[in-house]
Amino acid sequence: MAESTRSRGVTALAGLLPRITGKAMRQRGFVESAIVTRWPEIVGADLARDTIPDRLRFPRGRRDGGVLHLRVSGAAALEIQHEEPRIVERVNSFFGYPAIARLALVQAPLPPRETPAPRPVPAPLSPEQEAALAETLTGIGDDRLRDALGRLGRTIRGLRGGR
């Protein structure tokens, strides 16, 4: 029996993304989807926070001297305008040739940023739980190690509700 192609195991989503989004990206002028997927890497985290590549337009029949349309938050538009030469240089360096000649800024709302989930706060342990934890740590001679394991034990038990 032939081996199924489904038995490869886990596949990284980053490897599948260009195939999945390729057609939509090409319709927006992005021949190479990496400019969107790797935007923070191309321009840096600070600039990527306030910008999103929206569309890339080239002169008819050419693949250089294009205009990169960036969606920009209104508050950052002036700063991005001043950073245009640096952004153009970084994008062209990414492509390896002078793909874009200038930017066109579109002031529009950016999608909300992902905020990390708040860390859960461990519940304090009852005196009985503290005593049980201290008893499990009595055989450890190194004070620093015992203290570190005690803090770890309190955190784990506090997050698990004392279990």
Backbone bond lengths (Angstrom), bond angles and torsions (degrees), N, CA, C in turn:
res aa  C-N    CA-C-N  psi(-1)  N-CA   C-N-CA  omega(-1)  CA-C   N-CA-C  phi
1 M - - - 1.455 - - 1.525 108.85 -
2 A 1.317 117.66 135.03 1.464 122.32 -178.29 1.521 110.29 -71.32
3 E 1.318 114.92 143.87 1.461 119.99 179.42 1.524 109.54 -73.27
4 S 1.298 116.23 134.19 1.462 121.61 -179.04 1.527 110.25 -73.30
5 T 1.324 116.37 148.10 1.462 120.19 176.99 1.520 110.79 -74.82
6 R 1.302 117.76 -11.18 1.456 121.21 -179.59 1.523 112.61 -79.98
7 S 1.301 118.48 -8.94 1.454 120.09 -175.23 1.529 112.94 -92.26
8 R 1.313 117.44 24.98 1.463 121.00 -179.05 1.514 113.47 -76.53
9 G 1.283 118.17 -17.57 1.457 120.11 -176.82 1.521 110.46 94.50
10 V 1.299 115.94 -156.66 1.457 122.23 -176.44 1.528 109.98 -75.19
11 T 1.335 116.03 134.31 1.455 121.92 177.56 1.519 108.27 -116.59
12 A 1.316 116.77 136.21 1.465 120.82 179.98 1.523 109.61 -68.17
13 L 1.317 116.31 134.01 1.458 121.82 179.63 1.518 111.30 -63.30
14 A 1.318 117.66 -34.05 1.467 121.00 -179.57 1.522 111.37 -60.03
15 G 1.318 117.40 -31.98 1.456 120.44 178.69 1.517 112.88 -74.05
16 L 1.322 117.27 -27.10 1.462 121.62 -179.13 1.520 113.00 -88.39
17 L 1.321 117.50 -22.77 1.457 122.07 -173.29 1.523 114.24 -55.40
18 P 1.332 120.61 -46.78 1.465 118.88 -179.81 1.526 113.19 -59.71
19 R 1.330 118.10 -37.54 1.465 119.75 178.70 1.517 111.60 -69.67
20 I 1.321 117.14 -36.81 1.457 121.26 -177.23 1.527 111.06 -73.07
21 T 1.323 117.18 -43.80 1.466 121.24 -173.91 1.519 113.77 -98.88
22 G 1.320 117.84 1.36 1.468 121.59 -173.38 1.514 114.57 -53.22
23 K 1.342 118.14 -49.05 1.465 121.12 -176.57 1.530 110.91 -64.07
24 A 1.321 116.75 -44.67 1.467 120.25 179.59 1.522 110.74 -63.57
25 M 1.312 117.06 -38.84 1.465 120.61 179.00 1.526 110.86 -65.26
26 R 1.328 117.25 -43.49 1.471 120.22 -179.56 1.526 110.86 -63.29
27 Q 1.328 117.75 -34.72 1.461 120.27 178.29 1.523 111.19 -65.29
28 R 1.324 117.37 -27.48 1.463 122.04 178.59 1.526 111.27 -90.96
29 G 1.337 116.85 4.76 1.453 120.65 177.70 1.512 114.23 92.31
30 F 1.307 117.65 0.35 1.454 120.81 -178.57 1.520 109.35 -90.81
31 V 1.339 115.34 91.55 1.457 120.15 178.84 1.520 109.20 -61.99
32 E 1.314 115.77 -36.99 1.458 120.87 178.43 1.527 107.79 -114.27
33 S 1.331 116.06 115.15 1.463 120.15 -175.97 1.521 112.59 -69.01
34 A 1.309 118.19 -12.91 1.465 120.91 -177.46 1.520 112.06 -62.23
35 I 1.324 118.34 -25.55 1.465 119.10 179.09 1.527 110.20 -63.43
36 V 1.322 117.29 -31.34 1.460 120.85 178.08 1.524 110.32 -84.14
37 T 1.325 116.32 -47.12 1.462 119.10 -175.42 1.523 112.96 -70.87
38 R 1.330 117.24 -26.31 1.466 120.39 -178.06 1.526 111.95 -112.83
39 W 1.315 117.76 22.29 1.460 122.61 -177.02 1.528 112.77 -53.59
40 P 1.339 120.29 -48.72 1.473 118.79 179.15 1.525 112.66 -59.96
41 E 1.307 117.61 -33.87 1.459 121.60 178.72 1.532 110.73 -70.50
42 I 1.325 116.92 -34.29 1.466 121.26 -176.91 1.521 111.09 -73.38
43 V 1.329 117.47 -50.40 1.469 120.19 -173.49 1.521 113.86 -102.54
44 G 1.314 117.49 -9.88 1.456 120.22 -177.47 1.522 110.76 98.93
45 A 1.315 115.72 152.74 1.463 121.50 -175.02 1.526 112.64 -62.56
46 D 1.345 117.71 -37.51 1.465 120.27 -177.48 1.523 111.83 -63.89
47 L 1.328 116.86 -48.08 1.463 119.88 179.79 1.525 111.32 -71.34
48 A 1.310 117.62 -34.28 1.464 120.84 -178.80 1.522 111.72 -66.85
49 R 1.333 116.95 -26.05 1.462 120.21 178.88 1.522 111.99 -64.44
50 D 1.334 116.61 -30.76 1.464 120.60 -174.65 1.522 113.56 -108.30
51 T 1.332 118.50 3.24 1.464 121.09 -176.80 1.520 111.08 -139.41
52 I 1.326 114.51 153.71 1.465 121.89 172.29 1.520 106.82 -141.51
53 P 1.347 118.62 129.50 1.463 119.09 175.35 1.527 109.14 -64.66
54 D 1.319 116.04 127.92 1.460 120.94 -174.90 1.525 111.59 -103.94
55 R 1.321 116.35 -41.93 1.471 120.32 -175.96 1.517 108.12 -162.28
56 L 1.315 116.14 151.59 1.462 121.96 177.57 1.521 107.30 -128.49
57 R 1.323 116.53 119.30 1.469 122.01 -178.31 1.523 109.45 -116.87
58 F 1.329 115.28 132.16 1.461 121.88 176.56 1.521 109.11 -110.63
59 P 1.350 117.51 154.03 1.462 119.83 171.44 1.533 108.99 -60.63
60 R 1.313 116.04 149.17 1.464 121.42 -176.35 1.531 111.30 -52.80
61 G 1.338 114.84 127.11 1.455 121.35 176.38 1.517 115.58 77.74
62 R 1.325 118.16 7.84 1.471 120.45 -178.35 1.521 110.18 -126.26
63 R 1.311 115.48 161.20 1.458 121.83 176.24 1.519 110.76 -125.49
64 D 1.331 116.30 26.92 1.459 120.71 174.91 1.521 107.64 -141.09
65 G 1.321 116.08 166.75 1.460 120.61 179.37 1.517 113.46 67.50
66 G 1.325 117.07 28.70 1.457 121.33 -177.46 1.516 113.20 -78.73
67 V 1.315 114.01 173.42 1.464 122.21 177.01 1.524 107.07 -116.75
68 L 1.323 115.60 121.12 1.456 121.17 177.33 1.519 107.98 -95.02
69 H 1.319 116.53 117.18 1.463 122.21 177.59 1.526 107.51 -88.13
70 L 1.320 115.23 122.88 1.461 121.07 -179.96 1.513 109.66 -112.62
71 R 1.313 116.30 131.86 1.460 120.52 170.64 1.521 106.01 -82.57
72 V 1.321 116.24 127.71 1.463 122.03 -172.78 1.519 108.95 -129.71
73 S 1.319 116.41 140.14 1.460 119.32 173.05 1.525 108.06 -68.80
74 G 1.306 116.74 142.99 1.463 121.32 -175.88 1.511 113.65 -55.57
75 A 1.324 116.76 -38.53 1.459 120.55 -177.43 1.523 112.18 -67.98
76 A 1.317 117.65 -25.53 1.463 120.86 -175.74 1.522 113.13 -101.78
77 A 1.326 118.02 0.38 1.468 120.70 -173.44 1.528 112.30 -59.02
78 L 1.319 118.10 -44.10 1.458 120.79 -178.37 1.532 111.19 -64.30
79 E 1.323 116.17 -43.48 1.467 119.97 178.39 1.531 110.73 -62.34
80 I 1.316 117.27 -43.07 1.469 121.08 -179.49 1.526 109.80 -65.44
81 Q 1.323 116.71 -36.46 1.467 120.17 177.90 1.536 109.98 -61.53
82 H 1.320 116.94 -40.69 1.467 120.72 178.19 1.529 112.04 -70.45
83 E 1.315 116.56 -27.44 1.466 121.54 -179.13 1.528 112.48 -88.19
84 E 1.338 117.85 2.90 1.467 120.84 -175.49 1.526 113.60 -52.55
85 P 1.343 120.05 -48.59 1.473 118.09 -179.52 1.531 113.15 -58.78
86 R 1.317 116.30 -39.02 1.464 120.05 179.88 1.531 111.12 -67.91
87 I 1.334 116.95 -40.81 1.467 120.77 179.27 1.524 110.20 -65.20
88 V 1.343 116.76 -44.98 1.467 120.98 178.91 1.526 109.68 -59.66
89 E 1.320 116.44 -43.82 1.468 120.59 179.89 1.527 111.43 -62.16
90 R 1.323 116.69 -43.40 1.465 120.23 -178.93 1.528 111.83 -66.87
91 V 1.328 116.71 -41.34 1.465 119.55 179.54 1.525 110.07 -65.81
92 N 1.331 116.71 -44.68 1.464 120.02 179.16 1.524 111.14 -64.33
93 S 1.307 117.02 -36.11 1.459 120.34 176.61 1.530 110.06 -65.48
94 F 1.311 117.11 -36.20 1.464 121.33 177.39 1.529 110.47 -64.46
95 F 1.337 116.50 -45.41 1.465 120.40 -179.78 1.527 111.74 -71.78
96 G 1.324 116.89 -30.19 1.449 120.38 -178.47 1.518 113.78 90.48
97 Y 1.309 117.42 5.43 1.467 122.95 176.54 1.523 106.97 -157.55
98 P 1.343 118.54 164.85 1.474 120.16 -177.02 1.532 112.29 -73.32
99 A 1.316 115.76 73.79 1.461 121.28 -177.22 1.523 111.97 -69.15
100 I 1.333 117.35 -40.23 1.465 118.97 -178.65 1.524 109.97 -118.34
101 A 1.326 113.98 145.15 1.460 120.69 179.51 1.521 110.99 -102.94
102 R 1.333 115.81 -30.12 1.466 118.50 -178.16 1.519 110.24 -157.44
103 L 1.328 114.04 171.40 1.457 121.86 177.30 1.517 109.60 -109.41
104 A 1.294 116.37 150.59 1.459 122.58 168.61 1.524 105.49 -121.67
105 L 1.317 116.11 119.12 1.458 120.50 -176.95 1.516 110.19 -92.44
106 V 1.312 115.73 131.52 1.458 122.66 177.58 1.520 106.32 -117.33
107 Q 1.333 115.85 112.47 1.460 118.98 179.47 1.518 108.03 -80.05
108 A 1.299 115.04 112.84 1.461 121.90 -178.90 1.524 107.73 -153.46
109 P 1.316 116.13 156.72 1.467 117.76 179.39 1.528 111.14 -64.33
110 L 1.308 115.15 140.66 1.459 121.30 176.76 1.523 108.58 -91.59
111 P 1.324 117.20 153.39 1.463 118.21 176.19 1.523 110.01 -62.39
112 P 1.317 116.85 150.35 1.464 118.71 -178.70 1.520 111.09 -60.74
113 R 1.321 114.52 142.94 1.465 120.41 178.09 1.515 109.06 -74.09
114 E 1.314 113.96 147.99 1.456 118.44 174.90 1.520 108.52 -74.47
115 T 1.302 115.20 126.44 1.458 119.03 176.75 1.522 107.81 -105.74
116 P 1.300 116.82 136.48 1.461 118.19 -179.75 1.525 110.83 -64.91
117 A 1.308 115.58 146.53 1.462 120.40 178.14 1.524 108.60 -64.25
118 P 1.334 116.74 141.47 1.462 118.34 179.39 1.527 110.31 -63.13
119 R 1.319 114.15 143.48 1.461 118.77 178.54 1.515 109.79 -69.18
120 P 1.317 116.35 135.18 1.463 117.83 176.58 1.531 110.03 -69.42
121 V 1.302 115.03 142.65 1.465 120.69 -179.92 1.526 107.48 -96.00
122 P 1.330 117.32 124.98 1.469 118.70 -179.50 1.524 111.05 -67.63
123 A 1.322 115.06 140.55 1.464 120.48 177.72 1.527 108.68 -73.04
124 P 1.334 116.79 146.52 1.472 118.40 177.46 1.534 109.96 -66.74
125 L 1.319 115.57 147.60 1.460 120.24 -179.86 1.523 110.20 -84.33
126 S 1.317 115.09 149.22 1.468 120.25 176.23 1.532 108.31 -72.87
127 P 1.333 117.82 163.53 1.471 119.81 178.13 1.535 112.53 -57.32
128 E 1.340 117.46 -35.47 1.467 120.42 178.84 1.532 110.58 -66.18
129 Q 1.344 116.16 -41.07 1.464 120.24 179.79 1.532 110.49 -67.59
130 E 1.333 116.78 -38.54 1.470 120.73 176.98 1.529 110.26 -62.06
131 A 1.343 115.78 -42.54 1.466 120.05 -179.88 1.530 110.52 -64.45
132 A 1.332 117.13 -41.24 1.469 120.70 179.31 1.524 110.37 -65.00
133 L 1.324 116.98 -39.28 1.465 120.90 178.63 1.526 110.41 -65.90
134 A 1.341 116.20 -43.94 1.466 120.39 179.39 1.526 110.64 -62.09
135 E 1.331 116.50 -37.19 1.466 120.52 179.76 1.529 111.35 -65.69
136 T 1.328 117.33 -37.57 1.472 119.58 179.63 1.526 111.58 -70.31
137 L 1.331 117.18 -22.30 1.462 120.71 -177.04 1.528 113.53 -96.21
138 T 1.339 118.19 -1.32 1.473 120.54 -174.91 1.521 113.33 -63.60
139 G 1.306 119.67 -28.23 1.461 121.70 -177.63 1.517 114.21 -79.65
140 I 1.335 118.60 -0.96 1.467 121.87 -177.39 1.521 108.39 -94.59
141 G 1.333 116.59 119.50 1.461 121.53 -174.88 1.520 114.31 -82.07
142 D 1.299 118.19 -30.71 1.469 122.07 -177.74 1.531 109.19 -77.36
143 D 1.351 116.20 118.59 1.467 121.03 -176.23 1.529 112.45 -61.38
144 R 1.329 117.07 -44.74 1.474 120.03 -177.72 1.525 110.84 -64.55
145 L 1.326 116.36 -41.32 1.461 120.31 179.11 1.523 110.39 -66.13
146 R 1.334 117.06 -42.50 1.465 121.03 179.35 1.527 110.57 -61.99
147 D 1.354 117.31 -42.85 1.469 120.63 178.68 1.529 111.19 -64.01
148 A 1.336 116.37 -43.15 1.468 120.16 -179.60 1.522 110.76 -64.15
149 L 1.334 116.72 -44.05 1.464 119.68 178.62 1.529 111.20 -67.11
150 G 1.319 116.91 -33.00 1.465 120.33 176.01 1.521 111.43 -63.79
151 R 1.350 116.29 -44.55 1.474 119.40 177.65 1.524 110.73 -62.88
152 L 1.337 115.70 -42.32 1.460 120.04 178.72 1.526 110.74 -62.42
153 G 1.320 116.48 -45.20 1.469 120.75 179.05 1.517 112.27 -61.96
154 R 1.346 117.45 -41.58 1.469 120.87 177.69 1.522 110.90 -61.81
155 T 1.335 115.69 -43.30 1.464 119.78 -179.11 1.522 110.85 -64.28
156 I 1.322 116.56 -48.48 1.472 119.79 -178.12 1.518 110.88 -63.38
157 R 1.317 116.77 -48.21 1.469 119.12 179.91 1.522 111.58 -66.06
158 G 1.320 117.16 -35.72 1.465 120.10 178.36 1.520 112.31 -66.39
159 L 1.328 116.82 -37.02 1.467 120.24 178.32 1.519 111.78 -73.64
160 R 1.330 116.29 -28.73 1.467 120.34 179.96 1.525 112.02 -91.24
161 G 1.286 117.63 7.99 1.460 120.41 179.28 1.521 113.26 75.41
162 G 1.336 117.08 29.72 1.458 120.34 176.05 1.516 114.14 90.68
163 R 1.321 118.49 -0.63 1.474 119.94 -179.71 1.489 111.43 -77.32
